[in-house]
Amino acid sequence: MTTRDNGALEALAWLRERDRSATSNDRWYAEIALDVIATSAAYEFDEMTATRFHLDIYREEWAVWFCHRGRSSRIVCTDAIRVHGRDDYSLLAIMPRLRDIGDLIRRLETAHGVQFARDQAAVCTSMPALEPAIRTWIEAL
């Protein structure tokens, strides 16, 4: 476990970049799924054969999950960064701040010879009015 800034504060900063009126008391979430296929990322897939990157941002924390070739890593940032389940790709040691998550995505793409279809991301959020801003942010990563 690696100590660093509070994941809730990073998540709130991310939200405020998209909604300046957001407060730390609001309950909210944004779940983003990226796939390597050229169609919308499906919610059902085979983790053993799929290549996916998920970014889940909640009021209390944020997390990433990457799967490729039957292996996976899930890292959660709350009051510390920690592995949740498995870390087959050793992501814990290279986790950036949330604001720099695009660096991690590009690093994974280069290391594994894949390209995530950012324009086909699946976005599930409690803030439907912010979905266009979330999609614009994803495509810029």
VOZAMI-528816 format. One line per 4 residues: number of its first residue (from 0); their letters; for each residue x, y, z of C-alpha. Coordinates in nm, 3 decimals, m for minus. Layout:
residues N
NUM> a> X,Y,Z  ...;
***
This chain:
residues 141
0> mttr> 0.000,0.000,0.000  0.133,0.343,m0.096  0.020,0.651,0.096  m0.059,0.969,m0.094;
4> dnga> m0.328,1.231,m0.138  m0.684,1.139,m0.060  m0.867,0.973,m0.349  m1.187,1.153,m0.253;
8> leal> m1.014,1.490,m0.297  m0.880,1.387,m0.638  m1.227,1.269,m0.740  m1.386,1.595,m0.627;
12> awlr> m1.124,1.797,m0.818  m1.202,1.590,m1.129  m1.575,1.654,m1.087  m1.530,2.028,m1.028;
16> erdr> m1.340,2.055,m1.357  m1.666,1.945,m1.519  m1.919,2.101,m1.279  m1.800,2.401,m1.081;
20> sats> m2.108,2.387,m0.855  m2.031,2.033,m0.728  m1.977,1.992,m0.354  m1.813,1.720,m0.148;
24> ndrw> m2.155,1.631,m0.004  m2.308,1.534,m0.337  m2.340,1.158,m0.405  m2.225,1.089,m0.758;
28> yaei> m2.033,0.850,m0.980  m1.888,0.815,m1.327  m1.795,0.471,m1.460  m1.601,0.466,m1.786;
32> aldv> m1.515,0.155,m1.987  m1.274,0.154,m2.278  m1.238,m0.136,m2.520  m1.008,m0.194,m2.816;
36> iats> m1.293,m0.269,m3.056  m1.427,m0.005,m3.295  m1.783,m0.024,m3.161  m1.937,0.088,m2.833;
40> aaye> m1.778,m0.079,m2.533  m2.020,m0.348,m2.418  m2.105,m0.402,m2.053  m2.086,m0.778,m2.098;
44> fdem> m1.752,m0.925,m2.205  m1.520,m1.216,m2.136  m1.247,m1.100,m1.901  m1.028,m1.392,m2.014;
48> tatr> m1.015,m1.275,m2.377  m1.103,m0.903,m2.365  m0.868,m0.608,m2.344  m1.035,m0.340,m2.137;
52> fhld> m0.956,m0.035,m1.926  m1.211,0.082,m1.671  m1.199,0.401,m1.472  m1.451,0.432,m1.190;
56> iyre> m1.477,0.766,m1.012  m1.695,0.803,m0.702  m1.730,1.067,m0.437  m1.525,0.858,m0.194;
60> ewav> m1.258,0.711,m0.425  m1.147,0.631,m0.775  m1.020,0.308,m0.926  m0.876,0.158,m1.242;
64> wfch> m0.906,m0.193,m1.377  m0.713,m0.329,m1.672  m0.750,m0.672,m1.827  m0.559,m0.822,m2.118;
68> rgrs> m0.484,m1.180,m2.222  m0.651,m1.338,m1.921  m0.468,m1.129,m1.660  m0.588,m0.820,m1.476;
72> sriv> m0.502,m0.545,m1.230  m0.742,m0.342,m1.015  m0.609,m0.048,m0.818  m0.819,0.166,m0.584;
76> ctda> m0.730,0.509,m0.450  m0.905,0.604,m0.126  m0.685,0.738,0.157  m0.405,0.529,0.003;
80> irvh> m0.345,0.348,m0.324  m0.398,m0.024,m0.289  m0.449,m0.338,m0.490  m0.804,m0.468,m0.493;
84> grdd> m0.784,m0.836,m0.574  m0.507,m0.879,m0.830  m0.227,m0.673,m0.980  m0.093,m0.896,m1.256;
88> ysll> 0.039,m0.591,m1.445  0.213,m0.427,m1.145  0.012,m0.107,m1.183  0.036,m0.018,m0.815;
92> aimp> 0.396,0.097,m0.861  0.314,0.326,m1.155  m0.025,0.472,m1.063  m0.050,0.840,m1.150;
96> rlrd> m0.283,1.093,m0.995  m0.633,1.093,m1.138  m0.565,1.410,m1.334  m0.284,1.224,m1.514;
100> igdl> m0.473,0.901,m1.589  m0.425,0.952,m1.962  m0.052,0.887,m1.908  m0.131,0.543,m1.766;
104> irrl> m0.369,0.461,m2.051  m0.109,0.557,m2.313  0.157,0.359,m2.129  m0.062,0.047,m2.131;
108> etah> m0.143,0.095,m2.498  0.227,0.116,m2.586  0.335,m0.172,m2.362  0.067,m0.409,m2.494;
112> gvqf> 0.036,m0.292,m2.855  m0.330,m0.194,m2.824  m0.535,0.119,m2.887  m0.840,0.197,m2.674;
116> ardq> m1.134,0.335,m2.873  m1.192,0.647,m2.663  m1.470,0.765,m2.894  m1.658,0.439,m2.823;
120> aavc> m1.633,0.453,m2.442  m1.919,0.326,m2.232  m2.014,0.591,m1.977  m2.248,0.523,m1.688;
124> tsmp> m2.299,0.818,m1.456  m2.537,0.961,m1.200  m2.485,1.298,m1.374  m2.641,1.266,m1.721;
128> alep> m2.603,1.637,m1.791  m2.226,1.601,m1.757  m2.193,1.305,m1.993  m2.093,1.522,m2.293;
132> airt> m1.815,1.684,m2.085  m1.702,1.342,m1.962  m1.690,1.211,m2.319  m1.492,1.513,m2.436;
136> wiea> m1.243,1.453,m2.153  m1.214,1.081,m2.240  m1.148,1.153,m2.606  m0.871,1.396,m2.508;
140> l> m0.687,1.143,m2.291;
***
